[in-house]
Amino acid sequence: MPSSTPATLNSTVAEVTQRIRERSAERRALYEQRMANQHKRGVHRAELSCGNLAHGFAACNPRDKGELKLMNSANLGIISAYNDMLSAHQPFETFPETIKAAASAMGSTAQFAGGVPAMCDGVTQGQPGMELSLFSRDVIAMAAAVGLSHNMFDAALYLGVCDKIIPGLFIAAARFGHLPAMFVPAGPMPSGLPNKEKARIRQLYAEGKVGRDELLQAESDSYHSPGTCTFYGTANSNQLMMEVMGLHLPGTSFVNPGTEMREALTRYATEQAIRNTEPGGDYRPFYKQIDERAIVNAVVGLLASGGSTNHTLHLIAMAAASGITLNWDDFTDLSAVTPSLMKVYPNGQADINHFQAAGGMSYLFRELLGAGLLHGDIPTVFGTDLTAYTQEPFLENGKVVWREGPENSLDEDVLRPAASPFAPTGGLTVMKGNLGRGVIKVSAVADEHRVVEAPVKIFEDQNEMKAAFESGDLDRDVIVVVRFQGPKANGMPELHKLTPFLGVLQDRGFKVALVTDGRMSGASGKVPAAIHISPEALDGGPLSKLRDGDIIRLDANAGTLEAKVNAATWADRERVVASLDHYHVGLGRELFSGFRHLAMRGEEGAGVFGGFEADDLARQQGQISQEDA
C-alpha cells in the first residue's frame, strides 16, 4: 500500500519519548516479561482441558464447534459496551453478528466474550450518578478482564466509543497484552443543531430568559440519533487517539453509523484481527504494538486537535497499564511544540462531521507526520506502520479499499496545515504554584481571558454555585473555587454544569475563572479553568487552606496558580475539613467506597489499580512493605 514518508522527528518529541523510555525502563521490562510469559503459557483454547473447552463452546452452532475443536483457526473474543440507552453505543447491537459472519467467511470463529458498562456523562452531568463516572473506567477494565479470562481467544475486538469506556477497554487490552487487539468504533451521529446555537440557548436558560421547554428542544435537536455526540469532547478524542496509536483501521474513527461504509469497515476489522493472530500468520500482540512511541503519539494527537482534558488523567492510567510512566510535564513539553490544527466545538463552531469532510484523520496524519511530530514507525493493526494512515477508506463493489487522502485542507476554518496553524502550541499546560499542580486547556479561551487575578468564592458542592449566581453574589470579578471534588472525596465528577453560569459572568464583562480538584470534561470551554488540582483538598491539598476573599492569580500563559497570601499566614493556616457523607450514599455510591479509599492522585491517573509494575518493582526493592502493599 502507498504510504507517506515522515519528516525527521521533532527534537522535543524525540527527547520526551526518550525520557519516558528511560523513566519507564524497569517497569516496562517487567511488563513485557509478563506478557511474553503469558504468551508462552498459551493464548487460546489449546491450553484448556476437554471439560473446560466443552463448556466454552456448548452454546455454539455445529460449524463453530467443529472449528473450535480443531485448534488451528482463530477465535475472536468480542468485548462490547453496547446498551440501547447510550446513543454512541446503541449501534453496537448489530456488530457481533456482523463480526461472527465475517469470521466465519474467513474459516474462523468469534464469540461474545462479555459486555462492559457504559454510562453516559451527558445524562449524569450535575447528578449524583456522575460521581461513579471516573471509577467506571476501572470497572470497565475489570469487566473486560472477566470476559477474557476464559482464555478461549486468539485476539480481542473491543467495541466502545465514549468517555471512560475506551480508556477502560485500553487498560484491559494492556493487561491482556499477549492478545492482538482491534478497537472497533461506531462513529458519530449526523450533525444536528449548530453548536453555537446550542450554547446560546444554554446561557439564556442560565439567565432565566428561556424556559425548560426551549432548552429541552435545543438539546434534543443537538443529540438526536444513534452515534457519538458531535462536539469534540472526550468520546471523539478517544477515537482520534486510538487511530493515532494504530489501534483503529485508517480513517475509521468518524464514519457515521448505519452506513454501508461503517458495516464494511467492521467486516474488514474482523478479517484484519484474524490476520493479526498466530493462526492468521502475522502475530501482532498488543504489548509489542503499544510502547512509549504510541503513547507520545496519542498525546501529540490530543494536543494538535484541542482534545479533552480528561485524557490528562486517562492517558496516564492507560500508559501505566502498559508499563509506561507518563506525567503532566510530558504533556506541557509536547504542547509547546505541537501546533493547534483543529477547531471543532468547543474550540470552534464546527462539529466532528465537518472535520471529517474537511480532510479528517488522513489529512491530520499527513500534517503531523510531515512536521515530524508523530512516530511513523510504530506497528499498527492495519499490518503496516503509521505512515499508511494518510490513506482513507473507499468502497469498491462493497469492499473497502484505501487511497491517499487529500493533500490540502478542504476547509481551513476547521482544519489547518501545520505551516499555518490556529495557534503555534497545543493549548494545554500544567498549572503549578502554592495551590498544587493541575492542568488547564486554553484552546477555546481568548487571549484576554487567560490571566485572571481576583478574590475567590469557595464552594464545596457544585449545586451551591447556582444559588450564588442567581442571587447576584457572583456579579463581580471572581475566581470560583469548587473543592472536595477529587477522586478520594467523591469520585471526581465533571463540573460541566458550571459552564453556562461562568460563561454568563464572563459575557457580562467580569474577570472569571474556575479552580477545582474536580474535572471539567471534554467540553471545557471559553472560561479559564485550572482543574485536577493535586493533591486534592481531602488529601491535605492546599485548596483546603483557602478562605473566601483570598486573592488568586491564575496565569495560563505562565502556567502559574498562586494564592496571594502572606507566606507565614499561609503556613499557619489550618486545613478545612468537609463533611462529605451526602456524597457517599445513594444511586450506588456506597458500593464505591473502596474505590474512593484506593484512588490515586490526578497526576497518577486517578485510578484504583496502584502502579502495576511500578508498585511491584518498589516491593522488590524493599520500598513498600507487605502491610502497605
C-alpha positions as CSV (number, residue, x, y, z in Angstrom):
1,M,0.0,0.0,0.0
2,P,1.3,3.5,-0.7
3,S,2.4,5.5,2.3
4,S,3.7,8.9,3.3
5,T,7.4,9.5,4.3
6,P,7.5,11.3,7.6
7,A,10.0,14.1,8.3
8,T,12.8,13.9,10.8
9,L,11.3,13.5,14.2
10,N,11.0,16.8,16.1
11,S,13.7,17.1,18.7
12,T,11.4,17.8,21.6
13,V,9.2,14.8,20.7
14,A,12.3,12.7,20.5
15,E,13.6,14.0,23.9
16,V,10.2,13.5,25.6
17,T,10.0,10.0,24.2
18,Q,13.5,9.1,25.3
19,R,12.9,10.4,28.9
20,I,9.7,8.4,29.1
21,R,11.6,5.3,27.9
22,E,14.3,5.8,30.5
23,R,11.9,6.6,33.3
24,S,9.9,3.5,32.5
25,A,12.7,1.1,31.7
26,E,12.5,-1.3,34.6
27,R,8.7,-1.1,34.8
28,R,8.3,-1.7,31.1
29,A,10.7,-4.6,31.1
30,L,8.7,-6.3,33.8
31,Y,5.5,-5.7,31.8
32,E,7.0,-7.2,28.6
33,Q,8.4,-10.2,30.5
34,R,4.9,-10.9,32.0
35,M,3.2,-10.6,28.6
36,A,5.8,-12.9,27.0
37,N,5.3,-15.4,29.8
38,Q,1.6,-15.3,29.3
39,H,2.1,-15.9,25.6
40,K,4.2,-18.9,26.3
41,R,1.6,-20.4,28.6
42,G,-0.8,-20.3,25.7
43,V,-3.0,-17.5,24.3
44,H,-6.1,-19.6,23.5
45,R,-8.2,-22.6,23.9
46,A,-5.5,-25.2,23.2
47,E,-4.4,-24.9,26.9
48,L,-7.9,-25.8,28.2
49,S,-8.9,-29.3,29.3
50,C,-11.6,-31.1,27.4
51,G,-14.1,-30.2,30.1
52,N,-13.1,-26.6,30.1
53,L,-13.4,-26.4,26.3
54,A,-16.7,-28.2,26.2
55,H,-18.2,-25.5,28.5
56,G,-16.6,-22.8,26.3
57,F,-18.4,-23.9,23.1
58,A,-21.5,-25.6,24.4
59,A,-23.8,-22.9,23.0
60,C,-22.1,-22.7,19.6
61,N,-23.6,-23.9,16.4
62,P,-22.2,-27.2,14.9
63,R,-20.0,-25.4,12.4
64,D,-18.3,-23.3,15.1
65,K,-18.0,-26.2,17.4
66,G,-16.1,-28.0,14.7
67,E,-13.7,-25.1,14.2
68,L,-13.1,-24.6,17.9
69,K,-12.2,-28.3,18.3
70,L,-9.6,-28.2,15.6
71,M,-7.4,-25.5,17.3
72,N,-5.9,-24.3,14.0
73,S,-8.2,-21.4,13.3
74,A,-8.6,-18.1,15.1
75,N,-11.3,-17.5,17.7
76,L,-12.0,-13.8,18.4
77,G,-13.3,-12.6,21.7
78,I,-15.8,-9.7,21.4
79,I,-15.9,-7.2,24.3
80,S,-18.7,-4.7,23.8
81,A,-20.0,-1.6,25.6
82,Y,-23.4,-2.0,23.9
83,N,-26.5,-0.6,25.5
84,D,-29.6,0.9,23.8
85,M,-29.8,4.0,26.1
86,L,-26.4,5.5,25.1
87,S,-26.6,6.8,21.6
88,A,-22.9,6.3,20.9
89,H,-23.1,2.6,21.8
90,Q,-26.6,1.7,20.5
91,P,-25.2,0.9,17.0
92,F,-23.1,-1.9,18.5
93,E,-26.3,-4.0,18.8
94,T,-25.7,-5.5,15.4
95,F,-21.9,-5.6,15.4
96,P,-21.5,-9.1,16.9
97,E,-23.5,-10.8,14.2
98,T,-21.5,-8.9,11.5
99,I,-18.3,-9.9,13.2
100,K,-19.3,-13.6,13.5
101,A,-20.3,-13.7,9.9
102,A,-17.1,-12.1,8.7
103,A,-15.0,-14.5,10.9
104,S,-16.9,-17.5,9.6
105,A,-16.2,-16.4,6.0
106,M,-12.5,-16.4,6.9
107,G,-12.8,-20.0,8.3
108,S,-12.6,-18.7,11.9
109,T,-14.9,-18.0,14.7
110,A,-15.9,-15.2,17.1
111,Q,-17.7,-15.3,20.4
112,F,-19.3,-12.6,22.5
113,A,-16.8,-12.7,25.5
114,G,-18.6,-10.2,27.6
115,G,-20.3,-6.8,28.0
116,V,-19.0,-3.9,29.9
117,P,-20.9,-1.0,31.5
118,A,-21.2,2.2,29.5
119,M,-22.6,5.2,31.4
120,C,-23.3,8.5,29.7
121,D,-21.8,11.6,31.2
122,G,-24.3,13.6,29.2
123,V,-27.1,12.0,31.2
124,T,-25.4,12.2,34.6
125,Q,-23.8,15.7,34.3
126,G,-24.5,17.6,37.6
127,Q,-26.3,14.5,39.0
128,P,-25.2,12.1,41.8
129,G,-24.5,9.4,39.2
130,M,-21.6,11.4,37.8
131,E,-19.7,10.5,40.9
132,L,-19.4,7.0,39.6
133,S,-18.3,8.1,36.2
134,L,-14.5,8.2,36.5
135,F,-14.4,5.0,38.6
136,S,-16.5,3.3,35.8
137,R,-13.3,3.3,33.8
138,D,-11.7,0.9,36.1
139,V,-14.8,-1.2,36.4
140,I,-14.9,-1.5,32.6
141,A,-11.3,-2.7,32.7
142,M,-12.2,-5.3,35.3
143,A,-15.3,-6.4,33.5
144,A,-13.4,-6.8,30.2
145,A,-10.8,-8.9,32.1
146,V,-13.5,-11.2,33.4
147,G,-14.8,-11.7,29.9
148,L,-11.3,-12.5,28.5
149,S,-10.2,-14.6,31.5
150,H,-11.8,-17.7,29.9
151,N,-8.7,-17.9,27.7
152,M,-10.7,-19.1,24.7
153,F,-9.4,-16.4,22.4
154,D,-6.6,-15.7,19.9
155,A,-7.4,-12.0,19.7
156,A,-9.9,-9.5,21.1
157,L,-12.2,-6.9,19.4
158,Y,-13.1,-4.0,21.7
159,L,-16.3,-2.3,20.8
160,G,-16.5,1.1,22.5
161,V,-16.5,4.9,21.9
162,C,-17.2,7.2,24.9
163,D,-15.6,8.9,27.8
164,K,-14.4,6.2,30.3
165,I,-15.2,3.3,28.1
166,I,-12.2,3.4,25.7
167,P,-9.7,4.1,28.4
168,G,-11.1,1.2,30.4
169,L,-11.0,-1.1,27.4
170,F,-7.4,0.0,26.7
171,I,-6.4,-0.8,30.2
172,A,-7.9,-4.3,29.8
173,A,-6.2,-4.7,26.4
174,A,-2.9,-3.8,28.0
175,R,-3.2,-6.3,30.8
176,F,-4.2,-9.0,28.2
177,G,-1.3,-7.6,26.1
178,H,-0.3,-11.1,24.8
179,L,-3.5,-10.9,22.7
180,P,-3.8,-8.9,19.5
181,A,-6.3,-6.1,20.0
182,M,-8.5,-4.4,17.5
183,F,-10.6,-1.4,18.6
184,V,-13.9,-1.1,16.6
185,P,-15.7,2.2,16.7
186,A,-19.4,3.0,15.8
187,G,-19.0,6.6,14.6
188,P,-20.7,10.0,15.3
189,M,-24.3,10.8,14.8
190,P,-25.1,13.2,11.8
191,S,-24.9,16.9,12.5
192,G,-27.8,18.5,14.4
193,L,-28.4,21.9,15.9
194,P,-25.3,24.1,15.4
195,N,-23.2,24.2,18.5
196,K,-23.2,28.0,18.7
197,E,-27.0,28.0,18.9
198,K,-27.0,25.2,21.5
199,A,-24.6,27.2,23.7
200,R,-26.7,30.3,23.2
201,I,-29.8,28.6,24.4
202,R,-28.0,27.1,27.4
203,Q,-26.8,30.6,28.5
204,L,-30.2,32.1,28.0
205,Y,-31.7,29.3,30.2
206,A,-29.0,30.0,32.9
207,E,-30.1,33.7,32.9
208,G,-33.8,32.7,33.1
209,K,-34.6,34.2,29.7
210,V,-35.9,31.0,28.2
211,G,-37.8,28.1,29.8
212,R,-37.1,24.4,30.2
213,D,-39.2,23.6,27.1
214,E,-36.9,25.7,24.9
215,L,-33.8,24.2,26.5
216,L,-35.0,20.6,26.1
217,Q,-35.9,21.2,22.5
218,A,-32.4,22.6,21.7
219,E,-30.7,19.7,23.5
220,S,-33.0,17.2,21.6
221,D,-32.1,18.8,18.3
222,S,-28.4,18.5,19.2
223,Y,-28.4,14.9,20.4
224,H,-30.9,13.4,18.0
225,S,-29.9,10.0,16.7
226,P,-27.6,6.9,17.2
227,G,-23.9,7.8,17.2
228,T,-21.4,9.7,19.2
229,C,-22.2,13.3,20.2
230,T,-20.7,15.5,17.5
231,F,-18.8,18.0,19.6
232,Y,-15.1,17.4,20.2
233,G,-15.1,16.1,23.7
234,T,-13.7,13.0,25.4
235,A,-15.6,10.5,23.2
236,N,-14.3,11.8,19.9
237,S,-10.9,12.5,21.4
238,N,-10.8,8.8,22.3
239,Q,-11.4,7.8,18.7
240,L,-8.7,10.1,17.4
241,M,-6.2,8.8,19.9
242,M,-7.0,5.1,19.1
243,E,-6.3,5.9,15.4
244,V,-3.1,7.8,16.2
245,M,-1.8,4.8,18.2
246,G,-2.6,2.5,15.3
247,L,-5.4,0.6,17.2
248,H,-8.0,1.5,14.6
249,L,-8.0,0.9,10.9
250,P,-7.1,4.0,9.0
251,G,-9.9,6.5,8.6
252,T,-12.4,4.5,10.6
253,S,-12.9,6.9,13.6
254,F,-15.6,9.3,12.2
255,V,-17.7,7.3,9.8
256,N,-21.4,7.6,10.7
257,P,-23.2,4.5,12.0
258,G,-25.8,2.8,9.9
259,T,-23.9,3.4,6.6
260,E,-22.6,0.9,4.1
261,M,-19.1,2.0,4.8
262,R,-19.4,1.5,8.6
263,E,-20.6,-2.0,8.0
264,A,-17.8,-2.7,5.6
265,L,-15.2,-1.4,8.0
266,T,-16.5,-3.6,10.8
267,R,-16.2,-6.6,8.5
268,Y,-12.6,-5.6,7.5
269,A,-11.7,-5.1,11.1
270,T,-12.7,-8.6,11.8
271,E,-10.7,-10.0,8.9
272,Q,-7.7,-8.0,9.9
273,A,-7.9,-9.1,13.5
274,I,-7.8,-12.7,12.3
275,R,-4.7,-11.9,10.2
276,N,-3.0,-10.5,13.3
277,T,-3.4,-13.7,15.3
278,E,-0.9,-16.6,15.4
279,P,-3.2,-18.8,13.4
280,G,-3.6,-15.9,10.9
281,G,0.2,-15.9,10.3
282,D,1.1,-12.3,11.4
283,Y,1.0,-12.3,15.2
284,R,0.7,-8.7,16.4
285,P,0.1,-8.7,20.2
286,F,-0.9,-5.5,21.9
287,Y,2.2,-5.4,24.1
288,K,4.5,-5.4,21.0
289,Q,2.4,-2.7,19.4
290,I,1.9,-0.2,22.1
291,D,5.0,1.3,23.7
292,E,6.2,4.8,24.7
293,R,6.2,5.9,21.0
294,A,2.5,5.2,20.6
295,I,1.7,6.9,23.9
296,V,3.6,10.0,22.8
297,N,1.6,9.9,19.5
298,A,-1.6,9.9,21.5
299,V,-0.5,13.0,23.5
300,V,0.5,14.8,20.3
301,G,-2.8,13.9,18.6
302,L,-4.7,15.1,21.6
303,L,-2.8,18.4,21.7
304,A,-3.0,19.1,18.0
305,S,-6.7,18.6,17.9
306,G,-7.6,20.5,21.1
307,G,-8.9,17.3,22.7
308,S,-10.3,16.6,26.1
309,T,-8.6,17.5,29.4
310,N,-9.9,14.2,30.8
311,H,-7.1,12.5,29.0
312,T,-4.5,14.1,31.2
313,L,-5.9,11.5,33.6
314,H,-6.8,8.7,31.3
315,L,-3.6,8.6,29.2
316,I,-1.5,8.4,32.4
317,A,-3.6,5.4,33.6
318,M,-3.5,3.8,30.1
319,A,0.2,4.2,29.9
320,A,0.7,2.7,33.4
321,A,-1.3,-0.4,32.4
322,S,1.3,-0.8,29.6
323,G,4.3,-0.5,31.9
324,I,4.9,3.2,31.0
325,T,5.2,6.2,33.3
326,L,3.7,9.3,31.8
327,N,3.3,12.6,33.6
328,W,1.9,16.1,33.2
329,D,5.3,17.7,32.4
330,D,5.4,15.5,29.3
331,F,2.1,17.0,28.2
332,T,3.4,20.5,28.8
333,D,6.6,20.0,26.8
334,L,4.8,18.3,23.9
335,S,2.2,21.1,23.9
336,A,4.9,23.7,23.5
337,V,5.9,22.2,20.1
338,T,2.6,20.9,18.8
339,P,0.6,23.3,16.7
340,S,-3.2,23.6,17.0
341,L,-4.6,22.2,13.8
342,M,-8.3,21.7,14.5
343,K,-11.2,24.0,15.5
344,V,-14.1,21.8,16.5
345,Y,-16.6,22.8,19.2
346,P,-16.0,23.8,22.0
347,N,-12.8,25.2,20.4
348,G,-14.7,26.4,17.3
349,Q,-18.2,26.2,15.8
350,A,-17.8,23.2,13.5
351,D,-18.6,19.6,14.6
352,I,-16.7,16.4,14.1
353,N,-18.6,15.7,10.8
354,H,-17.2,19.0,9.4
355,F,-13.7,17.9,10.4
356,Q,-14.2,14.6,8.6
357,A,-15.4,16.4,5.5
358,A,-12.5,18.9,5.6
359,G,-9.9,16.2,5.3
360,G,-10.3,14.2,8.5
361,M,-7.8,11.9,10.0
362,S,-5.8,11.3,6.8
363,Y,-5.0,15.0,6.4
364,L,-4.2,15.3,10.1
365,F,-1.8,12.4,9.8
366,R,-0.2,13.9,6.7
367,E,0.4,17.2,8.5
368,L,1.7,15.7,11.8
369,L,3.9,13.2,10.1
370,G,5.2,15.9,7.7
371,A,6.0,18.1,10.6
372,G,8.0,15.3,12.4
373,L,5.5,15.3,15.3
374,L,4.5,11.6,15.2
375,H,6.4,8.4,15.4
376,G,5.6,7.0,12.0
377,D,7.5,3.7,12.6
378,I,5.1,2.2,15.1
379,P,3.4,-1.1,14.2
380,T,-0.4,-0.9,13.7
381,V,-3.4,-3.2,13.5
382,F,-3.5,-2.4,9.8
383,G,-0.4,-4.6,9.2
384,T,1.7,-1.5,8.3
385,D,3.4,1.2,10.2
386,L,1.7,4.5,10.8
387,T,2.7,6.2,7.6
388,A,0.0,4.3,5.8
389,Y,-2.6,6.2,7.8
390,T,-2.5,9.2,5.4
391,Q,-4.9,7.0,3.4
392,E,-8.7,6.9,3.8
393,P,-11.2,4.2,3.1
394,F,-13.5,3.9,0.0
395,L,-15.9,1.3,-1.2
396,E,-15.4,-0.6,-4.4
397,N,-18.1,-3.2,-5.2
398,G,-19.0,-3.4,-1.5
399,K,-15.4,-3.9,-0.3
400,V,-13.1,-1.5,1.4
401,V,-10.0,-0.1,-0.3
402,W,-7.7,2.6,0.9
403,R,-6.5,5.5,-1.2
404,E,-4.4,8.5,-0.3
405,G,-6.4,11.3,1.4
406,P,-6.4,14.9,0.5
407,E,-3.1,16.8,0.4
408,N,-4.9,20.1,1.2
409,S,-7.5,21.0,3.8
410,L,-10.9,21.5,2.3
411,D,-11.9,24.0,5.0
412,E,-9.1,25.9,6.8
413,D,-11.7,27.3,9.2
414,V,-11.9,23.8,10.7
415,L,-8.6,22.0,9.8
416,R,-5.3,23.8,9.1
417,P,-1.9,22.8,7.8
418,A,1.0,22.6,10.3
419,A,2.7,25.5,8.4
420,S,-0.2,27.9,9.3
421,P,-1.9,26.6,12.4
422,F,-4.6,28.1,14.5
423,A,-2.0,28.5,17.3
424,P,1.6,27.5,17.5
425,T,1.1,25.4,20.6
426,G,-1.4,22.7,21.7
427,G,-3.2,24.9,24.2
428,L,-2.7,22.6,27.3
429,T,-0.4,23.2,30.1
430,V,0.4,22.3,33.7
431,M,-0.5,24.9,36.3
432,K,1.7,25.0,39.4
433,G,2.2,27.1,42.5
434,N,1.3,27.2,46.1
435,L,-2.1,25.7,45.4
436,G,-0.6,22.5,44.0
437,R,-0.5,21.2,40.4
438,G,-3.2,21.0,37.9
439,V,-3.9,21.4,34.2
440,I,-5.6,24.0,32.0
441,K,-6.9,23.9,28.5
442,V,-6.8,27.2,26.7
443,S,-7.6,26.3,23.1
444,A,-11.1,27.8,23.5
445,V,-10.0,30.6,25.9
446,A,-9.5,34.1,24.3
447,D,-6.1,35.7,25.0
448,E,-7.7,38.4,27.1
449,H,-9.2,35.9,29.5
450,R,-6.0,33.8,30.1
451,V,-4.8,35.8,33.1
452,V,-7.2,36.4,36.0
453,E,-6.4,37.9,39.4
454,A,-9.4,38.2,41.7
455,P,-10.9,37.3,45.1
456,V,-12.1,33.7,45.5
457,K,-15.6,32.5,46.3
458,I,-15.4,29.0,47.7
459,F,-17.9,26.2,47.2
460,E,-17.8,22.6,48.5
461,D,-20.7,21.5,46.4
462,Q,-21.3,22.5,42.8
463,N,-25.0,22.9,43.4
464,E,-24.3,25.8,45.8
465,M,-22.9,27.8,43.0
466,K,-26.2,28.0,41.1
467,A,-27.9,29.7,44.1
468,A,-25.0,32.2,44.4
469,F,-25.2,33.0,40.7
470,E,-29.0,33.6,40.9
471,S,-28.7,35.8,43.9
472,G,-26.1,38.1,42.2
473,D,-23.4,37.2,44.6
474,L,-21.1,36.4,41.7
475,D,-21.7,39.5,39.7
476,R,-18.1,40.7,40.1
477,D,-14.5,39.7,39.2
478,V,-14.2,36.4,40.9
479,I,-12.4,33.1,40.9
480,V,-14.8,30.3,41.8
481,V,-13.1,27.5,43.8
482,V,-15.0,24.2,44.0
483,R,-13.1,21.9,46.3
484,F,-13.5,18.5,47.8
485,Q,-14.3,17.2,44.3
486,G,-11.3,14.9,43.8
487,P,-11.3,11.1,43.4
488,K,-10.9,10.4,47.1
489,A,-13.6,12.8,48.1
490,N,-16.5,11.9,45.7
491,G,-15.1,10.2,42.6
492,M,-14.0,13.4,40.8
493,P,-17.2,14.3,38.9
494,E,-17.2,16.5,35.9
495,L,-18.4,20.0,36.8
496,H,-19.6,20.9,33.3
497,K,-22.9,22.1,34.9
498,L,-21.0,25.2,36.0
499,T,-20.0,26.2,32.4
500,P,-23.2,28.2,31.5
501,F,-23.1,30.3,34.7
502,L,-19.4,31.1,34.3
503,G,-19.9,31.9,30.7
504,V,-22.7,34.4,31.5
505,L,-20.4,36.2,34.1
506,Q,-17.6,36.4,31.5
507,D,-20.1,37.8,28.9
508,R,-21.1,40.5,31.4
509,G,-17.6,41.8,31.4
510,F,-16.3,40.3,34.6
511,K,-12.9,38.6,35.0
512,V,-13.8,35.0,36.0
513,A,-12.0,31.7,36.3
514,L,-12.6,28.3,37.9
515,V,-10.2,26.4,40.2
516,T,-11.1,22.9,41.3
517,D,-9.7,19.5,42.3
518,G,-12.5,18.0,40.2
519,R,-12.9,17.7,36.4
520,M,-14.5,19.9,33.8
521,S,-14.7,17.5,30.8
522,G,-14.1,17.3,27.2
523,A,-16.4,20.3,26.7
524,S,-14.0,22.6,28.6
525,G,-14.8,26.0,27.0
526,K,-14.2,29.7,27.0
527,V,-13.7,30.3,30.7
528,P,-10.2,29.5,32.1
529,A,-10.4,26.5,34.4
530,A,-7.5,25.1,36.4
531,I,-8.6,21.6,37.1
532,H,-7.5,18.2,38.5
533,I,-5.6,20.2,41.3
534,S,-3.4,17.8,43.1
535,P,-3.2,16.9,45.9
536,E,-6.9,17.2,46.3
537,A,-8.4,19.0,49.3
538,L,-9.4,15.8,51.0
539,D,-5.9,14.5,50.7
540,G,-4.4,17.5,52.5
541,G,-4.1,19.6,49.4
542,P,-3.6,23.4,49.6
543,L,-7.1,24.1,48.3
544,S,-8.2,23.2,51.8
545,K,-6.3,26.3,53.2
546,L,-8.2,28.8,51.1
547,R,-10.7,31.2,52.6
548,D,-13.4,33.4,50.9
549,G,-11.9,36.6,49.8
550,D,-8.3,35.4,49.3
551,I,-6.8,36.7,46.1
552,I,-5.7,34.1,43.5
553,R,-3.7,34.8,40.4
554,L,-4.3,32.4,37.6
555,D,-1.9,32.9,34.7
556,A,-2.4,30.4,31.9
557,N,0.3,31.9,29.8
558,A,3.0,31.4,32.5
559,G,1.4,28.2,33.9
560,T,1.2,29.5,37.5
561,L,-1.6,29.3,40.1
562,E,-0.9,31.3,43.3
563,A,-2.8,32.3,46.3
564,K,-1.6,35.8,47.1
565,V,-1.4,35.2,50.8
566,N,1.5,36.1,53.1
567,A,3.8,33.1,53.3
568,A,3.7,33.0,57.1
569,T,0.0,33.3,57.3
570,W,-0.4,30.6,54.7
571,A,1.9,28.2,56.6
572,D,0.0,28.8,59.8
573,R,-3.5,28.2,58.4
574,E,-5.4,25.1,59.4
575,R,-6.9,23.0,56.7
576,V,-10.7,22.9,56.3
577,V,-12.3,19.5,56.8
578,A,-15.5,19.0,54.9
579,S,-18.5,16.7,55.7
580,L,-18.8,14.5,52.6
581,D,-21.3,11.9,53.8
582,H,-24.0,13.2,51.4
583,Y,-21.7,12.2,48.5
584,H,-21.3,8.6,49.6
585,V,-24.8,7.1,49.7
586,G,-27.5,6.7,47.1
587,L,-27.6,5.6,43.5
588,G,-25.0,3.0,44.2
589,R,-22.3,5.4,45.5
590,E,-21.9,3.3,48.7
591,L,-20.7,0.4,46.5
592,F,-17.7,2.5,45.5
593,S,-16.3,3.4,49.0
594,G,-13.4,1.1,48.5
595,F,-12.6,2.8,45.2
596,R,-12.5,6.2,46.9
597,H,-10.1,4.9,49.5
598,L,-7.8,3.4,46.9
599,A,-7.9,6.3,44.4
600,M,-4.6,7.7,43.3
601,R,-3.9,11.4,42.6
602,G,-4.9,13.0,39.4
603,E,-1.3,13.1,38.0
604,E,-1.1,9.4,38.7
605,G,-4.3,8.8,36.7
606,A,-6.9,8.9,39.5
607,G,-7.3,5.1,39.2
608,V,-7.6,2.4,41.8
609,F,-5.1,-0.2,40.5
610,G,-2.0,1.2,42.0
611,G,1.1,1.4,39.9
612,F,1.0,-2.0,38.3
613,E,4.7,-2.9,37.6
614,A,5.9,0.3,39.4
615,D,4.5,-1.0,42.7
616,D,5.8,-4.5,42.1
617,L,9.3,-3.1,41.4
618,A,9.1,-1.0,44.5
619,R,8.2,-4.1,46.6
620,Q,11.1,-6.0,45.1
621,Q,13.4,-3.1,46.0
622,G,12.0,-3.0,49.6
623,Q,10.4,0.4,49.2
624,I,6.9,-0.8,50.0
625,S,6.2,-3.1,53.0
626,Q,3.9,-6.1,52.6
627,E,1.5,-4.4,55.0
628,D,1.2,-1.3,52.8
629,A,1.1,-3.3,49.5
